[in-house]
Amino acid sequence: MKKVILTGLTAAVMSATAMASEVTGYTAPESGQAATAAGVNANFQALITAINDNNERITALEDAAGTPSALLEKISGATYTISYLGSVIGTYADALSPHKGAYLEGFGGRSVITFETNGTLTELYQESGREIDFEDGECTESEPGIFNCEHRVEDFTDGPETFTGGSWELDGNTLSVTFPEEDGAEEFIVALDGEILVLSSAGFETESDEFGTNDDYVHSLAVGVRTGEPAE
């Protein structure tokens, strides 16, 4: 009788504390009924099956919820293709004259980044854009004393080029990336499933040297999609 009671209590405690979903296949012992090995094993097997099922459900929920450990495993060693675009609205002042001006720059490109397991990264980078001065500063003399002046328009293309180094670090859902040959970190927000990275930044930057001062308002947006699995 004690064995029957103990078996029933054990099953009740396990089902109350460890189960998050319905247990099927469990047969409650009846008063005065002798316990059999087959009956006890069948009940425990029902509990084990339910526990394993709940473990799988919890693991799936943790992965979907983007726990730090799950995201770290998702990112480490994986490759993301990042498309980005941005603009610069700037003004400049010549240090050697009273001349001042303004310009506009638009840029965009693609970066294929592998976040290496050692905390560095490998980047295949390509970018293009155009910079335009707002004033007619580019002048040519068509005839003596007659000048034709136009806006300065300068197109540029950088890459494709591969860089290695830099660093990356995950803190919660924030991925801090220091790109090779760049100063300062960029912060991406990581989607809960680790498949998408998003960066949006805006701010003012000032650069000065012996030739003058540039004041820029810079805005950029980047979206990355996970396109490569970590190496086995």
C-alpha positions in Angstrom: 0.0 0.0 0.0 2.8 2.4 0.9 4.4 1.8 -2.6 1.1 2.6 -4.3 0.7 5.8 -2.3 4.3 6.8 -2.9 4.0 6.3 -6.6 0.9 8.4 -6.7 2.4 11.2 -4.7 5.6 11.2 -6.9 3.5 11.5 -10.0 1.4 14.2 -8.5 4.4 16.3 -7.5 6.1 15.9 -10.8 3.0 16.8 -12.8 2.3 19.9 -10.6 5.9 21.3 -10.7 7.3 20.2 -14.0 4.4 20.1 -16.4 3.3 23.0 -18.5 1.0 21.0 -20.8 -1.5 18.2 -20.4 -0.1 14.7 -19.6 -1.7 11.9 -21.6 -1.3 8.2 -20.9 -1.2 8.5 -17.1 -3.3 6.0 -15.1 -4.1 7.1 -11.5 -3.7 4.2 -9.0 -6.8 3.0 -7.1 -7.0 2.5 -3.4 -6.0 -1.1 -2.5 -4.6 -1.8 -5.9 -1.2 -3.4 -6.0 1.4 -1.6 -8.0 3.0 -3.4 -10.9 6.2 -2.7 -12.6 4.4 -2.3 -16.0 1.9 0.2 -14.5 4.6 2.3 -12.8 6.8 2.3 -15.9 3.8 3.3 -18.1 3.0 6.2 -15.8 6.6 7.4 -15.7 6.9 7.1 -19.4 3.9 9.3 -19.8 5.5 11.9 -17.5 8.8 11.6 -19.3 7.2 12.1 -22.7 5.3 15.2 -21.4 8.5 16.6 -19.8 10.5 16.2 -23.1 7.7 17.8 -25.0 7.7 20.8 -22.7 11.5 21.1 -22.9 11.2 21.3 -26.7 8.5 23.9 -26.4 10.5 26.0 -23.9 13.6 25.8 -26.1 11.6 27.0 -29.1 10.2 29.8 -27.1 13.6 30.9 -25.8 15.0 30.8 -29.4 12.0 32.9 -30.6 12.3 35.3 -27.7 15.9 36.0 -28.6 17.7 35.1 -25.4 21.3 36.3 -25.3 22.8 32.8 -25.5 20.5 31.8 -28.4 21.3 35.0 -30.4 25.0 34.6 -29.7 25.0 31.1 -31.2 22.9 32.5 -34.1 25.4 35.3 -34.9 28.8 33.8 -34.1 30.3 32.4 -37.3 27.3 33.5 -39.5 27.3 35.8 -42.5 24.9 38.7 -43.0 24.4 40.7 -46.2 23.8 44.4 -45.2 22.4 47.0 -47.6 22.7 50.6 -46.5 22.2 54.2 -47.7 22.6 57.6 -46.2 23.1 61.3 -46.8 25.3 64.2 -45.7 24.3 67.8 -45.6 27.3 69.9 -44.9 28.7 73.4 -44.8 32.3 74.5 -44.9 34.3 77.6 -44.2 37.7 78.3 -45.8 40.4 79.1 -43.2 42.4 81.1 -45.7 39.6 83.3 -47.0 36.1 84.5 -46.1 34.7 81.9 -48.5 31.9 79.7 -47.2 29.7 77.1 -48.9 27.4 74.1 -48.6 27.2 70.7 -50.2 25.1 67.5 -50.3 26.3 63.9 -50.5 24.2 60.8 -51.0 25.7 57.3 -50.7 24.7 53.7 -50.6 26.2 50.2 -50.9 26.3 46.7 -49.7 28.5 44.9 -47.1 28.8 41.1 -46.7 30.0 40.5 -43.1 31.0 37.3 -41.4 31.0 37.6 -37.6 33.9 35.4 -36.8 33.8 33.2 -33.7 36.9 34.9 -32.3 35.1 38.2 -32.1 36.6 39.7 -35.2 34.9 40.1 -38.6 35.5 39.7 -42.3 33.8 42.3 -44.6 33.4 42.5 -48.4 32.5 46.1 -48.9 31.3 48.2 -51.9 29.9 51.8 -52.0 29.1 54.5 -54.4 27.6 58.0 -54.2 27.6 61.6 -55.4 28.6 64.9 -53.9 27.2 68.2 -55.1 28.2 71.8 -54.2 25.2 74.2 -53.9 27.1 77.1 -55.4 28.6 77.6 -58.9 32.2 77.0 -57.9 33.5 75.2 -60.9 34.4 77.8 -63.5 36.0 77.6 -66.9 37.1 80.5 -69.2 35.4 80.1 -72.6 36.8 83.4 -73.9 39.1 85.9 -72.4 37.2 87.4 -69.5 34.2 85.2 -70.0 33.7 82.4 -67.4 31.1 79.6 -67.3 30.5 78.4 -63.8 28.7 75.2 -62.7 27.9 73.2 -59.6 30.7 70.8 -58.7 29.4 67.3 -59.1 31.7 64.5 -58.0 30.8 60.8 -58.3 32.7 58.1 -56.4 32.9 54.3 -56.1 34.7 52.4 -53.4 35.4 48.7 -53.6 34.6 45.9 -53.9 37.3 45.3 -51.3 37.7 42.8 -48.5 38.7 43.8 -45.0 39.5 41.7 -41.9 39.8 42.6 -38.3 37.6 45.0 -36.4 35.5 43.5 -33.6 31.9 42.7 -32.6 30.1 42.2 -29.3 26.5 41.3 -28.4 24.8 42.8 -25.4 21.2 41.6 -25.2 19.7 42.6 -28.5 22.3 45.2 -29.3 25.2 44.2 -31.6 28.1 46.6 -31.4 30.4 46.5 -34.5 33.7 48.2 -35.0 34.5 47.8 -38.7 38.0 47.2 -39.9 40.0 50.4 -40.4 37.3 52.4 -38.8 37.1 54.3 -35.4 34.1 54.0 -33.2 31.4 51.3 -33.0 28.1 51.1 -34.8 25.2 49.6 -32.9 22.7 47.2 -34.7 19.5 46.1 -33.2 19.1 42.3 -33.6 15.7 40.8 -34.4 14.4 38.3 -31.8 15.1 35.3 -34.1 18.6 36.6 -35.1 17.7 36.8 -38.8 17.6 40.6 -39.2 20.0 43.4 -38.2 18.9 47.1 -38.3 21.0 50.2 -37.9 19.7 53.8 -37.9 21.9 56.7 -36.9 21.8 60.5 -37.3 24.0 63.2 -35.8 26.3 66.2 -36.3 30.0 65.9 -37.1 32.6 68.7 -37.2 36.1 68.4 -38.7 38.6 71.2 -38.7 42.2 71.6 -40.0 44.5 74.3 -41.3 42.4 74.6 -44.4 39.0 75.2 -42.9 36.0 73.7 -41.0 33.4 71.2 -42.2 30.1 70.9 -40.3 28.0 67.9 -41.4 24.7 66.4 -40.6 24.9 62.7 -41.3 22.1 60.2 -41.5 22.3 56.5 -42.4 20.1 53.4 -42.5 21.3 49.8 -42.8 19.4 46.5 -42.9 21.1 43.2 -42.7 19.8 39.7 -43.6 21.3 36.5 -42.3 22.5 34.7 -45.5 25.1 32.2 -44.3 25.1 29.5 -41.6 28.0 29.2 -39.1 30.6 26.7 -40.3 30.3 23.2 -38.7 
